[in-house]
Amino acid sequence: MNHSSDGRTGVAILGSTGSIGRQTLAVIDRHSDRFKVVALAAGHNKNLLLRQLLQYRPSLVSSASPFEAEHPQGTRGVTGPEGLIAVATCAAADIVVVATAGHAALVPIIHAINAGKIIALANKEAIVCAGAIILPLAAKHGVAIRPIDSEHSAIWQCLEAAPARQIKRLILTASGGPFLATPAAELDCMTARDALAHPTWSMGAKTTIDSATLMNKGLELIEAHWLFNMPISGINVVIHPESIVHSMIELCDGAVLAQLASPDMRQPIQYALTYPERLESGIRPLVLSDVGCLHFEAPDVERFPALGLARQAGEAGGTMPTVLSAADDVAVAAFLAGQITFGDIPVILSTILDRHQNQPVERIEAVLEPDAWARREATTLINAVVKANSAR
């Protein structure tokens, strides 16, 4: 550790201008005596990226497309996929925060593991699609993967209290999203604006839509299977609208351990950076007497079929989770663009899963090829929906 020149822990961030990236920088600001930003990678929000460069003066920056503005002195710029890999393997980085959504993080994560970097992971898709590759590789290199998603961070924290042999099941909590109480007949009328109004969390658009369909929880279920070496059948999901209990574990003697905190992503982000140490975080203290009641209910997989589809894909294994995740990426983008309805999303996912010939995942190509196939299939289905709607 402490590869930065001044003795602080060097942090590289993939996705610095997104929701998790910005909150990671807020955590670093609070503990700037311990952490130093050494490399940043971002997509197309170049104005914000430039402000970040001027504030943090990293040695390396990557952007999705050429950067017209001049880099601050001492900052080297790289573009495209090679830039993500360069940031992920930056010599001054001790920890790589993977805050990018989607499959673009897969190859950089593998390079970061090969370089011996600690991975602070907020990207679901890489583990969902390539857990069979990433987890053994991390074990081979002795690399820690520290989860940032609040649910997986909660389970990780709970698991510190008991050895793996004593764990009976994992229990992921879900807020239920903005449509939890929406009548089934009205779901198809819900717009992207409606779906983006999440009741408890501040997240990026893709994650917020996935929360509304419960696909987010489905992907987290598959991710938990890989991160914690638990069979899909040993992972349950429970709806918890208050988002105070972030997840739980049940032990073999019937005890249930839970992690509770105010819904603020800075807590799991900070713990991924400071583990095993805990520092003051600045999040709002949790006062249970003010919360009053905590509610729990079983998810309705008939109203929200994406969760059931994810469980099926996880149980099937192989390339099924890759196909599900890639198709969801395309379908959510189409919903955000107003091309399809909320109810079209699970129909498209189910159709593509039915068409796919499952294959084992033994190499990166086994992920990339079905990913591309699923995106093409989803695009074809969406175009057919758009054409049918325009003909009405």
C-alpha positions in Angstrom: 0.0 0.0 0.0 0.9 3.7 -0.1 2.3 3.9 -3.6 1.7 7.7 -3.8 4.8 9.8 -3.3 3.6 11.4 -0.1 2.7 8.2 1.8 -1.1 8.5 1.3 -3.1 5.7 -0.2 -3.3 6.2 -4.0 -6.8 5.9 -5.4 -7.7 5.6 -9.1 -11.4 6.0 -10.0 -13.1 4.5 -13.1 -16.2 6.6 -13.6 -15.3 9.7 -11.7 -18.1 11.9 -13.0 -20.9 9.5 -12.2 -22.9 9.2 -9.0 -20.5 6.8 -7.2 -17.5 8.5 -8.6 -18.5 11.9 -7.3 -19.4 10.5 -3.9 -16.1 8.7 -3.8 -14.3 12.0 -4.3 -16.4 13.5 -1.5 -15.2 10.7 0.8 -11.6 11.4 -0.2 -12.1 15.1 0.4 -13.2 14.3 4.0 -10.0 12.2 4.5 -7.5 13.9 2.3 -4.8 13.2 4.9 -5.2 9.5 4.1 -6.1 9.3 0.4 -4.7 10.9 -2.8 -6.4 10.8 -6.2 -3.8 9.6 -8.6 -5.9 8.7 -11.7 -9.4 9.4 -13.1 -11.4 8.0 -15.9 -14.7 9.4 -17.1 -17.1 9.2 -20.1 -18.4 12.3 -21.8 -19.0 14.8 -19.0 -15.8 16.7 -19.8 -16.7 19.9 -18.0 -17.0 18.1 -14.7 -13.9 16.0 -15.5 -11.9 19.2 -16.1 -13.0 20.6 -12.8 -11.9 17.4 -11.1 -8.5 17.5 -12.8 -8.0 21.1 -11.7 -8.9 20.2 -8.1 -7.1 16.8 -7.7 -4.2 17.1 -10.2 -4.0 13.3 -10.9 -1.0 12.0 -12.8 -3.3 10.3 -15.3 -6.7 10.9 -16.9 -8.8 8.9 -19.4 -11.8 10.1 -21.2 -14.1 8.3 -23.7 -13.3 10.7 -26.5 -10.5 13.2 -27.2 -10.2 16.0 -24.6 -10.1 19.4 -26.2 -9.2 21.3 -23.1 -5.6 21.4 -22.0 -4.7 19.0 -19.2 -3.3 20.5 -16.0 0.5 20.4 -15.9 1.7 16.9 -14.8 -1.5 15.1 -15.9 -1.1 12.7 -18.8 -4.2 12.0 -20.9 -5.3 8.8 -22.6 -8.5 8.1 -24.5 -10.6 5.1 -25.4 -10.5 1.5 -23.9 -6.7 1.8 -23.5 -7.3 4.7 -21.2 -9.4 2.7 -18.8 -6.7 0.0 -18.6 -4.1 2.7 -18.0 -6.0 4.1 -15.1 -6.8 0.7 -13.7 -3.1 -0.2 -13.6 -1.7 3.2 -12.7 1.5 2.5 -10.8 0.7 5.1 -8.1 -2.7 3.5 -7.3 -3.2 1.2 -4.4 -7.0 1.0 -4.8 -9.0 1.1 -8.0 -12.6 2.2 -7.5 -14.7 0.7 -10.3 -17.6 3.2 -10.4 -18.5 2.7 -14.1 -21.7 0.9 -15.0 -21.9 -1.7 -17.7 -19.6 -4.1 -19.3 -16.8 -1.7 -20.2 -15.2 -2.2 -16.8 -14.6 -6.0 -17.3 -11.3 -5.8 -19.1 -9.9 -3.0 -16.9 -10.8 -5.0 -13.8 -8.9 -8.0 -15.0 -5.9 -5.8 -15.7 -6.1 -4.2 -12.3 -6.2 -7.6 -10.6 -3.2 -8.8 -12.6 -1.4 -5.6 -11.4 -2.2 -6.5 -7.8 -4.6 -3.6 -7.1 -7.3 -3.7 -4.5 -10.6 -3.5 -6.2 -13.4 -1.3 -4.6 -16.3 -2.5 -6.7 -19.5 -0.7 -7.6 -19.9 -2.3 -11.0 -22.4 -5.2 -11.0 -22.1 -6.3 -14.6 -18.5 -7.5 -14.5 -19.1 -9.9 -11.7 -22.5 -11.0 -13.0 -21.1 -11.8 -16.4 -17.6 -12.9 -15.6 -17.6 -13.9 -11.9 -16.3 -17.3 -13.0 -13.2 -15.6 -14.4 -12.7 -12.7 -12.0 -13.0 -14.3 -8.6 -10.5 -17.2 -9.3 -8.1 -14.6 -10.8 -8.4 -12.4 -7.7 -7.8 -15.4 -5.5 -4.7 -16.4 -7.6 -3.2 -13.0 -7.2 -4.2 -12.5 -3.6 -6.3 -9.4 -4.6 -9.1 -8.2 -2.4 -12.5 -7.3 -4.0 -14.3 -4.9 -1.6 -17.9 -4.4 -2.6 -19.4 -0.9 -2.7 -23.0 -1.6 -3.4 -24.8 -1.1 -0.1 -26.3 -4.6 -0.1 -23.1 -6.4 -0.7 -21.1 -4.1 1.6 -23.7 -4.9 4.3 -23.3 -8.7 3.8 -19.5 -8.3 3.7 -19.6 -6.5 7.0 -22.0 -9.1 8.6 -19.8 -11.9 7.4 -17.0 -10.6 9.5 -18.9 -12.0 12.5 -19.1 -15.6 11.5 -17.0 -18.2 9.5 -18.4 -19.3 6.1 -19.4 -22.7 7.3 -21.9 -21.2 9.7 -23.8 -19.2 7.0 -27.1 -20.6 6.1 -28.4 -17.9 3.7 -27.9 -14.4 2.5 -30.9 -11.9 2.6 -30.7 -9.0 0.2 -33.0 -6.1 0.9 -34.7 -4.0 -1.8 -36.5 -0.7 -1.5 -39.0 -1.8 -4.1 -38.3 1.2 -6.2 -40.7 4.0 -7.1 -43.5 1.7 -8.4 -43.8 -0.6 -5.3 -47.4 0.6 -4.6 -48.4 1.2 -8.3 -51.2 -1.0 -9.4 -50.1 -3.5 -12.0 -52.5 -2.1 -14.6 -50.8 1.2 -14.4 -47.2 0.1 -14.7 -47.2 0.2 -18.5 -48.1 3.9 -18.3 -45.1 4.8 -16.1 -42.6 7.1 -17.8 -38.8 7.4 -17.5 -39.4 10.5 -15.4 -41.7 8.6 -13.0 -39.1 5.8 -12.7 -36.2 8.1 -12.0 -37.9 9.4 -8.9 -36.4 6.9 -6.5 -37.8 7.2 -3.0 -34.6 6.6 -0.9 -31.4 6.5 -3.0 -29.6 8.9 -5.3 -28.3 6.8 -8.2 -27.5 7.0 -11.9 -30.3 6.7 -14.4 -29.6 3.1 -15.4 -29.4 1.8 -11.9 -32.6 3.8 -10.9 -34.6 2.2 -13.8 -33.2 -1.2 -12.8 -34.4 -0.5 -9.3 -37.9 0.2 -10.6 -38.0 -3.1 -12.5 -36.2 -5.0 -9.7 -33.6 -6.0 -12.2 -31.1 -4.2 -10.0 -31.8 -6.7 -7.2 -31.7 -9.6 -9.7 -28.2 -8.6 -10.8 -27.2 -8.1 -7.2 -28.4 -11.6 -6.4 -26.1 -13.1 -9.1 -23.3 -10.9 -7.9 -23.7 -12.0 -4.3 -23.5 -15.6 -5.5 -20.0 -15.0 -6.9 -18.7 -12.6 -4.2 -19.7 -14.7 -1.3 -19.6 -18.2 -2.8 -23.2 -18.9 -2.0 -25.6 -20.9 -4.2 -28.4 -18.9 -5.9 -30.9 -21.0 -3.9 -29.2 -19.7 -0.7 -29.9 -16.0 -1.5 -33.3 -14.5 -0.7 -34.7 -11.0 -1.6 -37.0 -9.1 0.7 -38.7 -5.7 0.1 -37.8 -3.1 2.7 -39.0 0.3 1.6 -37.2 2.3 4.3 -33.7 1.2 3.1 -32.4 1.2 6.6 -31.5 -2.5 6.8 -29.1 -2.9 3.9 -28.9 -6.7 4.0 -28.8 -9.6 6.4 -27.2 -13.0 6.9 -28.9 -16.0 8.6 -26.6 -18.3 10.6 -27.0 -22.0 11.1 -28.3 -21.6 14.6 -31.2 -19.4 13.4 -29.6 -16.0 14.4 -29.9 -13.2 11.8 -27.3 -10.5 11.6 -28.2 -7.2 9.9 -26.3 -4.1 8.9 -28.2 -0.9 9.4 -27.3 2.7 8.4 -28.9 5.8 7.0 -29.3 5.4 3.2 -26.1 7.2 2.1 -23.6 5.6 -0.3 -20.7 7.4 1.4 -20.7 4.8 4.1 -20.1 1.7 2.0 -17.7 3.7 -0.3 -15.7 4.8 2.7 -15.5 1.3 4.2 -14.2 -0.1 0.9 -11.4 2.5 1.1 -10.6 2.3 4.8 -11.1 -1.5 5.5 -10.6 -2.8 8.1 -10.5 0.6 9.9 -13.6 2.7 10.4 -13.6 6.5 10.4 -16.1 9.2 11.0 -18.1 9.5 7.7 -20.3 12.5 8.1 -23.5 10.6 7.2 -26.7 11.4 9.1 -26.8 9.3 12.3 -29.4 6.6 12.3 -32.0 7.2 15.1 -34.4 4.3 15.1 -36.9 6.0 17.3 -37.2 8.7 14.6 -37.6 6.0 11.9 -40.4 4.4 13.9 -41.3 1.3 11.9 -39.4 -0.9 9.5 -41.4 -2.9 7.0 -40.6 -6.0 5.1 -42.5 -8.0 2.5 -41.9 -10.6 -0.2 -41.2 -9.3 -3.7 -44.1 -9.7 -6.2 -42.4 -11.5 -9.1 -45.6 -11.4 -11.2 -45.7 -7.6 -11.1 -41.9 -7.4 -11.4 -40.8 -10.4 -13.5 -37.3 -9.2 -14.1 -36.3 -10.4 -10.6 -37.5 -13.9 -11.5 -35.7 -13.8 -14.8 -32.5 -12.9 -13.1 -32.8 -15.8 -10.6 -33.4 -18.2 -13.5 -30.4 -16.8 -15.4 -28.2 -17.1 -12.3 -29.3 -20.7 -11.7 -28.6 -21.6 -15.3 -25.2 -19.9 -15.1 -22.8 -19.9 -18.1 -23.5 -17.0 -20.5 -27.2 -16.6 -19.4 -26.4 -13.8 -16.9 -24.3 -12.0 -19.6 -27.1 -12.1 -22.1 -29.6 -10.9 -19.5 -27.4 -8.0 -18.4 -26.5 -6.9 -22.0 -30.2 -7.0 -23.1 -31.2 -5.1 -20.1 -28.6 -2.4 -20.9 -30.2 -1.9 -24.3 -33.8 -2.1 -23.1 -33.3 0.4 -20.3 -31.6 2.8 -22.8 -34.6 2.5 -25.1 -37.0 3.1 -22.2 -35.1 6.2 -21.2 -35.3 7.4 -24.8 -39.1 6.9 -24.8 -39.0 4.1 -27.4 -40.6 1.4 -25.4 -42.8 1.1 -22.3 -41.9 0.0 -18.8 -43.7 -3.3 -19.4 -41.8 -4.0 -22.6 -38.5 -4.3 -20.7 -39.1 -7.8 -19.1 -40.8 -9.0 -22.3 -37.7 -8.2 -24.3 -35.4 -9.8 -21.7 -37.5 -13.0 -21.5 -37.6 -13.3 -25.3 -33.8 -13.0 -25.6 -33.1 -15.5 -22.8 -35.4 -18.0 -24.5 -33.5 -17.6 -27.8 -30.0 -17.9 -26.3 -28.0 -21.2 -26.4 -26.2 -21.2 -23.1 -22.4 -21.7 -23.1 -19.8 -22.1 -20.2 -17.7 -19.0 -19.3 -14.1 -20.0 -19.4 -12.5 -17.0 -21.2 -13.2 -13.4 -21.8 -14.4 -14.1 -25.3 -17.1 -16.3 -23.9 -18.5 -13.1 -22.3 -17.9 -10.6 -25.1 -19.5 -12.7 -27.9 -22.9 -13.4 -26.2 -22.9 -9.8 -24.9 -22.7 -8.5 -28.5 -25.3 -11.0 -29.7 -27.8 -10.0 -26.9 -27.4 -6.3 -27.8 -28.1 -7.0 -31.4 -31.1 -9.1 -30.6 -32.4 -6.5 -28.1 -32.0 -3.7 -30.7 -33.9 -5.8 -33.3 -36.8 -6.4 -30.9 -36.9 -2.8 -29.9 -37.0 -1.6 -33.5 -39.9 -4.0 -34.1 -41.8 -2.6 -31.1 -41.2 1.0 -32.3 -42.4 0.0 -35.8 -45.5 -1.7 -34.5 -46.3 1.3 -32.3 -45.9 3.8 -35.1 -48.2 1.7 -37.3 -51.1 2.0 -34.8 
